[in-house]
């Protein structure tokens, strides 16, 4: 990989690009299962875990498209798995309480993706202006940033709740430009999600670097392919 274009601003996704959201959440969902003694309803905990992840992936995808609200996501991602073992006993109030407990566990976890701190230190020393771009919830993201020690690397925090619209919508990136003063032609988006991070950025004229953590099949010559693709965060050092 050769270094190419000169960039001034970096829009950097947070969850599962720098912060190991999936790994931290796996720990937190197990802690939540134990806290609520859900073994009373699930002889095999894996049944609950599998149902939770299936619901979570579906709901976050719909949330990013603006199809559902934040409040619906918070309740439904627990109502679905709980209903497998509890039926109608999984009330909205119970799901909300469980969500609060789960998010409390999650937001205090320090785990980051391998190489995250080293990469951010390198980028800071190179003089890039860095802006966290996230669809995550306001009250949770700042706690995660503090827990993992990455807050000071960012010049700006751009959250979808403040923008009033989620990535990949063009309105989100327009809001990010206004908040940061960045220009599309000298900005690079870095993220792990092909739809919300990469295609969303490229649609508004931003170059995009995919951290291919999830093994997307990126075909050579595809006109919609990311500007750059890496499978290891530290490979970014060879690009910018």
Steps between C-alpha positions, in 0.01 A plus 500: 500500500633840403425833655290702261279801555570762764227525761451756775192367680411147601145395578552194720225259596518391864303181565679190372757712318691622806286389793436125517125541533423142403752349741402729787131436435551123508637537852224742601216282370630210708522723806144614435380140465652417838380819670138427405536126567364421157599138544152468652359543151779370275647157565763579238632861526621482139137504384461843659836627373431390142154658503644822641766534229253420224266771628780750562645471149159533336391796713823699464480454124145634499594783738784615273247525214264707714232230494466475879558727798764478768235419762362215290847352454579513872186308595474262205855366509421353843131425451573264209753274675320512835170399343659171391522392864261733681219557254277795587677546833765697311324833552622833365592616850705185562679539166580864573643412839709224346623734227617754759691230686653363180612845384650570841708183467593580139600861544756421770688240295848618386555251217623639168571340165861380468721788388248777572712699745817465293320611185339803664832610648662469156222702335521768768876531452445532124288807566162382375187656642288209621125494546307214654194419289246270662137390505541399864293644784621827649505400868676171424769615254664750733523235773659255255749765389603561859518129581729416209721809516445623143315828564802731479587391148184655355458863405125460454231250600226472239206289618190421299274603788645849475485497120136394505570230241711183487787391281481422206260786428651795315359730767724340760814572301383854418460558874849355557650742246335795676613389844860427401571744218631208296479498119399185305802510271749485790304269732531124542235285669631201696253235614406133524146513359478481123155660486490766771864609495639427155214529254349786698825698481568424135149610405583853618842512336725385784774243447444201726724242665334174601640321803378164376454342840196299390634350179298685238555363151659799325543428132783661302374751247162549670408868445341506848804350671660701784787732412720287727450173688703358789448198723726627779470847653875554497509452122342846484844638585616389156223701330490836677 
